[in-house]
């Protein structure tokens, strides 16, 4: 198990993340909450790049929850077929649009519990939507945030939800920016395979870099 970071180290990690990623934002393309929710749902187990290739045609053909709820399921599948788990995702997108129309008058709810009641929307998706749309003080733990947290000794928890609790307690504020920072840091520097430890601005604080030495 990786050694835990001290309070002083946690503060320094937080400061350095905020310094290096002060303007960080999502790489998903969207222009409203409906498109944002769809992009986040598609991005599970799929890259943002791939999602950005898929969404223009989908948003053009089905620009509102009303149009998506009436869309033939097979057509949604065809439009998103290059996305991982496209069968399940198409079913969830249609069911999500139906519930948004029936329960929320066609508007994406901006409450975490209400969001989590939508088909295919869990805590991570709800948090990311509220972070992006509202600048909410939440952190969402995806594969990148989970890996980075553990390598830096910020969490030893074995589930994303518990890791989210740990990070929320440790960092307290600026979670919106820290979330974006940790996603981008994990995607481009602290990668799952061959992390770029030699160019990492956190290497002096890292609890895992020894494992990646040649
Ligand atoms: S030193 Fe390497 S393993 Fe540690 S945080 Fe940086 S990139 Fe990740």
Boltz pocket constraint, residues with backbone or C-beta under 6 A from the ligand:
constraints:
  - pocket:
      binder: B
      contacts: [[A, 148], [A, 151], [A, 152], [A, 189], [A, 190], [A, 191], [A, 195], [A, 196], [A, 197], [A, 198], [A, 200], [A, 201], [A, 202], [A, 203], [A, 206], [A, 207], [A, 208], [A, 209], [A, 212]]
      max_distance: 6.0
